[in-house]
Each structure stands twice: as C-alpha cells, then as structure tokens.
Amino acid sequence: MAKKQNIALVTPSAATEAFGKYTGWPVSFYYNTTLEIQKLVFHIKESKLDENIALIYETEPFSELVRSLLLKQTSNIAYDIGIQGGESDFNAILAKLKSKKPTVLFILVWEERSLLSLLQQLRTLLPDLKLVTIHDGESWIKKEHFKKYIPNLIYSKFFPANNSFIEKYKKEYNEVPFLTASTAYDAANSVFKALEDGANSGEDIRKFLLNNEIDTTTFGKITISKNGGVPVSNVRVVEYNS
C-alpha cells in the first residue's frame, strides 16, 4: 500500500528481513538481524557446541523469522519444535529433547509465562544444557525470577557506534534507553535531513535515504543497503554464567 501510494515507509524497529517480498521499498534503521544470527552461530561453532543443536521457538512472526535465519546458517538442527505462547507444560517436549542429547539449545520464546515455565523445567531436567538466545537474553538475566533458573546463557548484544546518545538520554530521563531508542532517533533525523534537502514526496525521501551517506548515532556513517536495511551492526556474543 505504501509503495502504491508513494508513501515513504521508514521504521526504527522492524527487521528488514521481516518485509519478505516487499523488501526494497521500506527503509529500516533496525539492527542487522542476519548478522546477529551469523555471529551467534559462528560463536557456537568456535566453542565446539554445534554438533547437535536444538531449537524451541514460539509460533509467532518474529520467532519464526529468527528461526528461518538460523536454519540458513546451520544444518545441525537435531530437534526443532514450535510452541504456543502461554504454554506451560514442557515435560513431554523436554523428555524427547533429553533423548536427543543436544549440545546447545536455542530458545526463541518471548511470552513471559511460557519462558519462565520452560526455564524452570529445564533447570530440573537438563540443568547443564547450554542455552542460547538473541539480544533479549540480557533482559532475562536482569529479572530475578528468571535469573535464578538460568545457570548459563549465550546471547547476542548490540552496541551503538556512539555512546553519546545513551549518556544524553540517561541525563535527560534518568534511565537507560530501550534498544530501539537510538534507532528511532536516527530514523527521524534522517527523514528530517531528507526534507531539509528538498525531498517533498515519499519517493524523494526514500531516494535520499538510499543514495546518501547518513551519519547515525547507532551505526556511525552508513549507506543504506539496496534492500532498505543497515549494512552493519556492532554485535557481540556474551556468555553469562551464574
């Protein structure tokens, strides 16, 4: 619809990969999700944990997107099962998982009741199993009711190119900004610059964003990729042990 009506569609919080066949019209300032998964898989391989990978994911769009990216990066998925948000009894699933003798378990579950139940039952049935997730993992270990059930966790973490935005935000609001605060700032600033440059239509704004180097606080100086996404992300892998 945006493309048909010549409307600029600019987002700070939607992964470019989520646009599917519409990739190429929307412009996203969200972190590079493909790169995030590549870094996680590379770390697992380097740690000799990729022999027998298991995956439990929530059957909702973002989890399924991340799952599809993971399946593109490795063929060593020995156990792959989707669950409904709100599910709480994982005994049968974990009994079968245990029989597969996985070397690592990817968890892509966001619904808090399901996640807490899964972590509790994992701690009982598979206490030594290495757990892996994306950047959401940092919030898990900050919550005491989750943390006590997580003996270890490998997760990805994004770092902005410039910490000045975070420091200014903390000074203004007395709290650490959400992950997408700086990308929202960059998306808005970039559109304003396009308007200042004379862009007066959705197509003009989009052309400006795709054809000019943009100075962002999140990624530094970048040129948006042809698919409408950021080409880089400063993502690192963190290993947490309680």
Long-range contacts (C-beta under 8 A, 24 or more apart in sequence): 2-26, 2-202, 5-202, 6-201, 6-202, 6-203, 7-202, 8-191, 8-202, 8-203, 8-205, 8-206, 9-202, 10-187, 10-190, 10-191, 10-205, 10-209, 11-187, 12-180, 12-183, 12-184, 12-185, 12-186, 12-187, 12-188, 13-180, 13-183, 13-184, 15-62, 15-65, 15-229, 16-225, 16-227, 16-228, 16-229, 16-230, 17-65, 17-69, 17-229, 18-61, 18-62, 18-65, 19-228, 23-227, 23-228, 24-226, 24-227, 24-228, 25-206, 25-228, 26-228, 27-206, 27-209, 27-210, 27-224, 27-228, 27-229, 28-228, 28-229, 28-230, 29-183, 29-184, 29-186, 29-187, 29-190, 29-216, 29-218, 29-230, 30-180, 30-183, 30-229, 30-230, 31-135, 31-158, 31-179, 31-183, 31-218, 31-230, 31-233, 31-235, 32-229, 32-230, 32-231, 32-232, 32-233, 32-235, 33-65, 33-66, 33-69, 34-69, 35-232, 35-233, 35-235, 36-134, 36-135, 36-156, 36-158, 36-233, 36-235, 37-66, 37-69, 37-70, 37-73, 37-134, 38-73, 39-156, 39-235, 39-236, 39-237, 40-132, 40-134, 40-154, 40-155, 40-156, 40-237, 41-70, 41-73, 41-74, 43-154, 43-237, 44-104, 44-132, 44-154, 49-103, 49-104, 49-130, 50-74, 50-76, 50-103, 50-104, 51-76, 51-103, 52-76, 52-78, 52-100, 52-101, 52-102, 52-103, 52-104, 53-77, 53-78, 53-79, 53-102, 53-103, 53-104, 53-105, 53-106, 54-78, 54-79, 54-80, 54-97, 54-100, 54-102, 54-104, 54-105, 54-106, 55-79, 55-80, 55-81, 55-105, 55-106, 55-108, 56-81, 56-82, 56-83, 56-93, 56-97, 56-105, 56-106, 56-107, 56-108, 56-109, 56-118, 57-81, 57-82, 57-83, 57-106, 57-107, 57-108, 57-109, 58-82, 58-83, 58-84, 58-85, 58-108, 58-109, 58-110, 58-111, 58-114, 59-83, 59-84, 59-85, 60-85, 60-110, 62-110, 63-108, 63-109, 63-110, 66-108, 66-134, 67-108, 70-106, 78-102, 83-109, 83-114, 84-114, 85-109, 85-110, 85-111, 85-114, 86-111, 86-113, 86-114, 87-114, 87-117, 88-113, 88-114, 88-117, 89-117, 90-117, 90-118, 90-121, 90-122, 91-121, 91-125, 94-121, 94-122, 94-125, 94-126, 95-125, 97-126, 98-125, 98-126, 102-129, 103-130, 104-129, 104-130, 104-131, 104-132, 104-154, 105-129, 105-130, 105-131, 105-132, 106-132, 106-133, 107-131, 107-132, 107-133, 108-133, 108-134, 110-136, 115-140, 115-146, 116-145, 116-146, 116-149, 119-146, 119-149, 119-150, 120-149, 122-149, 123-149, 123-150, 123-151, 127-151, 130-154, 135-179, 135-235, 137-238, 137-240, 138-238, 141-240, 147-242, 148-242, 150-240, 150-242, 151-241, 151-242, 152-239, 152-240, 152-241, 152-242, 153-239, 153-240, 154-237, 154-238, 154-239, 154-240, 155-237, 155-238, 155-240, 156-235, 156-236, 156-237, 156-238, 157-235, 157-236, 157-237, 157-238, 158-233, 158-234, 158-235, 159-234, 159-235, 159-236, 160-217, 160-218, 160-219, 160-234, 161-216, 161-217, 161-218, 161-219, 161-220, 161-234, 162-217, 162-218, 162-220, 164-217, 165-217, 165-218, 182-217, 182-218, 183-218, 185-217, 185-218, 186-214, 186-216, 186-217, 186-218, 186-219, 189-216, 190-214, 190-216
